[in-house]
Amino acid sequence: MVAKARTLPPAAEPVLLGTVPRIPRRTLHDEVLNQLRDMIIEGRLPPGARINEVQVCAMLGVSRTPLREAIKSLSSEGLVEMVPAKGAVVRRCSNEDLRQILEVLKAIEQLGGRLACERADDATIKRLCDIHDRMMALYRKRARLEYFKLNQSIHSGIVLASGNPVLAATHEMLQARIKRMRYIGNEDAPKWAGAVAEHEEMIEALKRRDADRLAAVIGRHLDETLVRVRDVP
């Protein structure tokens, strides 16, 4: 007798779940990287300081492997440099370095702002406005580090909204190199208030999609940033 061929059951219909947001996972690397970056930005690890791996590992309760991975990331960001016979050292940024970086950031952000006014959809602009509102709430609480992080995300977000990933990547690389100086530069209350007022003007221009106005305010904001931070030690 010839055995009958088995008939396979029909494949189950795929379950349509619609759009399901991914659950973000923060790795140990991310946690160590963020902690170490904050220590540099806040000045707990000042420019020129050697990163003592034993001390930092004990402080954070981690092994050397995630710390060394974080140091590599910070080196690529320009916050840390590897010095022979010393190891990882917090990078110093001279006033001339600062002037040159801000000069390029100014051109990038002005172009990014113009393109964002032209290309960004309404949802993207609303998201940036929402970040601004959260930043202002932190300003009123004087939560400076949390305020600063949202402040930087607005600058990055405007450039990202240009729809030009090359522009955004260049901006992110340069912005990372002077994070500490920009953070310390707002220690003085009048300087911080001035920066906040300029951000209010920026977000209003973005809401109106007024490219000329936004570019002008961004230019003035970054010119004033140089004045605010050039004497930071």
PALOMAR-391384 format. One record per residue (C-alpha): chain; x, y, z. Coordinates in steps of 0.25 Angstrom, whole numbers, plus 5000, padded with zeros to 4 digits. Layout:
<sites>
@pavex->A px->X py->Y pz->Z $
...
</sites>
This chain:
<sites>
@pavex->A px->5000 py->5000 pz->5000 $
@pavex->A px->5004 py->5014 pz->4997 $
@pavex->A px->5004 py->5023 pz->5009 $
@pavex->A px->4995 py->5035 pz->5007 $
@pavex->A px->5002 py->5048 pz->5008 $
@pavex->A px->5000 py->5056 pz->5020 $
@pavex->A px->4992 py->5069 pz->5018 $
@pavex->A px->4998 py->5080 pz->5026 $
@pavex->A px->4988 py->5090 pz->5033 $
@pavex->A px->4987 py->5104 pz->5027 $
@pavex->A px->4997 py->5114 pz->5033 $
@pavex->A px->4991 py->5122 pz->5043 $
@pavex->A px->4987 py->5136 pz->5040 $
@pavex->A px->4997 py->5147 pz->5045 $
@pavex->A px->4991 py->5154 pz->5057 $
@pavex->A px->4991 py->5169 pz->5053 $
@pavex->A px->4996 py->5177 pz->5065 $
@pavex->A px->4996 py->5190 pz->5059 $
@pavex->A px->5008 py->5200 pz->5063 $
@pavex->A px->5014 py->5195 pz->5076 $
@pavex->A px->5024 py->5204 pz->5082 $
@pavex->A px->5037 py->5197 pz->5086 $
@pavex->A px->5041 py->5197 pz->5101 $
@pavex->A px->5054 py->5204 pz->5103 $
@pavex->A px->5065 py->5197 pz->5110 $
@pavex->A px->5076 py->5204 pz->5116 $
@pavex->A px->5089 py->5195 pz->5117 $
@pavex->A px->5099 py->5196 pz->5127 $
@pavex->A px->5108 py->5203 pz->5117 $
@pavex->A px->5098 py->5214 pz->5115 $
@pavex->A px->5096 py->5216 pz->5130 $
@pavex->A px->5111 py->5217 pz->5133 $
@pavex->A px->5113 py->5226 pz->5120 $
@pavex->A px->5102 py->5235 pz->5125 $
@pavex->A px->5108 py->5236 pz->5139 $
@pavex->A px->5122 py->5238 pz->5135 $
@pavex->A px->5117 py->5249 pz->5125 $
@pavex->A px->5109 py->5256 pz->5136 $
@pavex->A px->5122 py->5256 pz->5145 $
@pavex->A px->5130 py->5263 pz->5134 $
@pavex->A px->5119 py->5273 pz->5130 $
@pavex->A px->5116 py->5277 pz->5145 $
@pavex->A px->5131 py->5278 pz->5147 $
@pavex->A px->5133 py->5267 pz->5157 $
@pavex->A px->5143 py->5262 pz->5148 $
@pavex->A px->5150 py->5275 pz->5144 $
@pavex->A px->5158 py->5278 pz->5131 $
@pavex->A px->5171 py->5271 pz->5132 $
@pavex->A px->5167 py->5261 pz->5142 $
@pavex->A px->5171 py->5247 pz->5141 $
@pavex->A px->5160 py->5237 pz->5141 $
@pavex->A px->5164 py->5228 pz->5153 $
@pavex->A px->5157 py->5214 pz->5148 $
@pavex->A px->5158 py->5208 pz->5162 $
@pavex->A px->5152 py->5220 pz->5169 $
@pavex->A px->5141 py->5222 pz->5159 $
@pavex->A px->5137 py->5207 pz->5158 $
@pavex->A px->5136 py->5207 pz->5173 $
@pavex->A px->5127 py->5219 pz->5173 $
@pavex->A px->5118 py->5214 pz->5162 $
@pavex->A px->5118 py->5199 pz->5167 $
@pavex->A px->5123 py->5194 pz->5153 $
@pavex->A px->5134 py->5186 pz->5148 $
@pavex->A px->5145 py->5192 pz->5139 $
@pavex->A px->5139 py->5186 pz->5126 $
@pavex->A px->5127 py->5196 pz->5125 $
@pavex->A px->5135 py->5207 pz->5130 $
@pavex->A px->5145 py->5205 pz->5119 $
@pavex->A px->5134 py->5204 pz->5109 $
@pavex->A px->5128 py->5217 pz->5114 $
@pavex->A px->5142 py->5224 pz->5113 $
@pavex->A px->5144 py->5220 pz->5099 $
@pavex->A px->5130 py->5226 pz->5096 $
@pavex->A px->5134 py->5239 pz->5103 $
@pavex->A px->5147 py->5239 pz->5095 $
@pavex->A px->5139 py->5239 pz->5082 $
@pavex->A px->5130 py->5250 pz->5087 $
@pavex->A px->5143 py->5259 pz->5090 $
@pavex->A px->5141 py->5260 pz->5105 $
@pavex->A px->5152 py->5250 pz->5108 $
@pavex->A px->5166 py->5248 pz->5102 $
@pavex->A px->5176 py->5237 pz->5104 $
@pavex->A px->5189 py->5241 pz->5109 $
@pavex->A px->5202 py->5232 pz->5109 $
@pavex->A px->5206 py->5228 pz->5123 $
@pavex->A px->5193 py->5235 pz->5129 $
@pavex->A px->5182 py->5228 pz->5123 $
@pavex->A px->5168 py->5235 pz->5121 $
@pavex->A px->5168 py->5250 pz->5124 $
@pavex->A px->5157 py->5260 pz->5123 $
@pavex->A px->5160 py->5268 pz->5111 $
@pavex->A px->5163 py->5283 pz->5112 $
@pavex->A px->5156 py->5293 pz->5103 $
@pavex->A px->5163 py->5306 pz->5100 $
@pavex->A px->5156 py->5319 pz->5097 $
@pavex->A px->5161 py->5318 pz->5083 $
@pavex->A px->5155 py->5303 pz->5082 $
@pavex->A px->5142 py->5309 pz->5088 $
@pavex->A px->5141 py->5320 pz->5078 $
@pavex->A px->5144 py->5311 pz->5066 $
@pavex->A px->5134 py->5301 pz->5070 $
@pavex->A px->5123 py->5311 pz->5073 $
@pavex->A px->5126 py->5318 pz->5060 $
@pavex->A px->5123 py->5305 pz->5052 $
@pavex->A px->5111 py->5301 pz->5061 $
@pavex->A px->5105 py->5315 pz->5058 $
@pavex->A px->5105 py->5312 pz->5043 $
@pavex->A px->5100 py->5298 pz->5045 $
@pavex->A px->5088 py->5302 pz->5054 $
@pavex->A px->5084 py->5314 pz->5046 $
@pavex->A px->5084 py->5305 pz->5033 $
@pavex->A px->5077 py->5294 pz->5041 $
@pavex->A px->5067 py->5304 pz->5047 $
@pavex->A px->5063 py->5309 pz->5033 $
@pavex->A px->5062 py->5295 pz->5027 $
@pavex->A px->5053 py->5291 pz->5039 $
@pavex->A px->5044 py->5302 pz->5037 $
@pavex->A px->5042 py->5298 pz->5023 $
@pavex->A px->5042 py->5283 pz->5024 $
@pavex->A px->5038 py->5278 pz->5038 $
@pavex->A px->5024 py->5273 pz->5040 $
@pavex->A px->5014 py->5279 pz->5051 $
@pavex->A px->5016 py->5267 pz->5060 $
@pavex->A px->5031 py->5270 pz->5060 $
@pavex->A px->5030 py->5284 pz->5063 $
@pavex->A px->5020 py->5281 pz->5074 $
@pavex->A px->5029 py->5271 pz->5080 $
@pavex->A px->5040 py->5282 pz->5081 $
@pavex->A px->5031 py->5292 pz->5087 $
@pavex->A px->5027 py->5281 pz->5098 $
@pavex->A px->5042 py->5279 pz->5101 $
@pavex->A px->5043 py->5294 pz->5102 $
@pavex->A px->5031 py->5295 pz->5112 $
@pavex->A px->5038 py->5284 pz->5121 $
@pavex->A px->5051 py->5291 pz->5120 $
@pavex->A px->5044 py->5304 pz->5125 $
@pavex->A px->5038 py->5296 pz->5137 $
@pavex->A px->5052 py->5291 pz->5141 $
@pavex->A px->5057 py->5305 pz->5140 $
@pavex->A px->5047 py->5310 pz->5149 $
@pavex->A px->5051 py->5299 pz->5159 $
@pavex->A px->5066 py->5303 pz->5156 $
@pavex->A px->5069 py->5288 pz->5153 $
@pavex->A px->5081 py->5292 pz->5145 $
@pavex->A px->5086 py->5279 pz->5140 $
@pavex->A px->5072 py->5273 pz->5136 $
@pavex->A px->5069 py->5287 pz->5129 $
@pavex->A px->5083 py->5286 pz->5122 $
@pavex->A px->5080 py->5273 pz->5116 $
@pavex->A px->5066 py->5277 pz->5110 $
@pavex->A px->5073 py->5290 pz->5105 $
@pavex->A px->5083 py->5282 pz->5097 $
@pavex->A px->5072 py->5273 pz->5092 $
@pavex->A px->5065 py->5285 pz->5086 $
@pavex->A px->5077 py->5290 pz->5079 $
@pavex->A px->5079 py->5275 pz->5074 $
@pavex->A px->5065 py->5274 pz->5071 $
@pavex->A px->5064 py->5286 pz->5062 $
@pavex->A px->5076 py->5281 pz->5054 $
@pavex->A px->5070 py->5267 pz->5053 $
@pavex->A px->5057 py->5274 pz->5048 $
@pavex->A px->5064 py->5279 pz->5036 $
@pavex->A px->5063 py->5265 pz->5030 $
@pavex->A px->5078 py->5265 pz->5027 $
@pavex->A px->5085 py->5253 pz->5035 $
@pavex->A px->5099 py->5258 pz->5031 $
@pavex->A px->5096 py->5272 pz->5037 $
@pavex->A px->5091 py->5266 pz->5050 $
@pavex->A px->5103 py->5256 pz->5052 $
@pavex->A px->5113 py->5267 pz->5050 $
@pavex->A px->5105 py->5276 pz->5060 $
@pavex->A px->5104 py->5265 pz->5070 $
@pavex->A px->5119 py->5262 pz->5069 $
@pavex->A px->5123 py->5277 pz->5071 $
@pavex->A px->5112 py->5280 pz->5082 $
@pavex->A px->5117 py->5268 pz->5090 $
@pavex->A px->5131 py->5274 pz->5091 $
@pavex->A px->5127 py->5287 pz->5098 $
@pavex->A px->5116 py->5282 pz->5107 $
@pavex->A px->5123 py->5284 pz->5120 $
@pavex->A px->5127 py->5299 pz->5117 $
@pavex->A px->5112 py->5302 pz->5112 $
@pavex->A px->5107 py->5296 pz->5125 $
@pavex->A px->5117 py->5303 pz->5134 $
@pavex->A px->5114 py->5316 pz->5126 $
@pavex->A px->5100 py->5317 pz->5132 $
@pavex->A px->5104 py->5317 pz->5147 $
@pavex->A px->5102 py->5332 pz->5148 $
@pavex->A px->5087 py->5335 pz->5149 $
@pavex->A px->5087 py->5347 pz->5139 $
@pavex->A px->5094 py->5339 pz->5129 $
@pavex->A px->5084 py->5327 pz->5130 $
@pavex->A px->5073 py->5336 pz->5129 $
@pavex->A px->5078 py->5342 pz->5117 $
@pavex->A px->5080 py->5329 pz->5110 $
@pavex->A px->5065 py->5325 pz->5114 $
@pavex->A px->5060 py->5338 pz->5108 $
@pavex->A px->5067 py->5334 pz->5095 $
@pavex->A px->5061 py->5320 pz->5095 $
@pavex->A px->5047 py->5326 pz->5097 $
@pavex->A px->5050 py->5335 pz->5084 $
@pavex->A px->5055 py->5322 pz->5077 $
@pavex->A px->5043 py->5314 pz->5080 $
@pavex->A px->5033 py->5325 pz->5076 $
@pavex->A px->5040 py->5327 pz->5062 $
@pavex->A px->5040 py->5311 pz->5060 $
@pavex->A px->5025 py->5311 pz->5063 $
@pavex->A px->5022 py->5322 pz->5053 $
@pavex->A px->5032 py->5315 pz->5043 $
@pavex->A px->5039 py->5328 pz->5042 $
@pavex->A px->5052 py->5324 pz->5036 $
@pavex->A px->5059 py->5337 pz->5035 $
@pavex->A px->5055 py->5340 pz->5050 $
@pavex->A px->5059 py->5327 pz->5055 $
@pavex->A px->5073 py->5328 pz->5048 $
@pavex->A px->5075 py->5342 pz->5054 $
@pavex->A px->5071 py->5338 pz->5068 $
@pavex->A px->5080 py->5325 pz->5067 $
@pavex->A px->5092 py->5333 pz->5062 $
@pavex->A px->5090 py->5343 pz->5074 $
@pavex->A px->5088 py->5332 pz->5084 $
@pavex->A px->5101 py->5325 pz->5080 $
@pavex->A px->5109 py->5339 pz->5079 $
@pavex->A px->5104 py->5341 pz->5093 $
@pavex->A px->5108 py->5327 pz->5097 $
@pavex->A px->5122 py->5330 pz->5094 $
@pavex->A px->5122 py->5342 pz->5103 $
@pavex->A px->5115 py->5334 pz->5114 $
@pavex->A px->5125 py->5323 pz->5114 $
@pavex->A px->5138 py->5328 pz->5109 $
@pavex->A px->5144 py->5331 pz->5124 $
@pavex->A px->5140 py->5317 pz->5129 $
@pavex->A px->5152 py->5310 pz->5135 $
</sites>
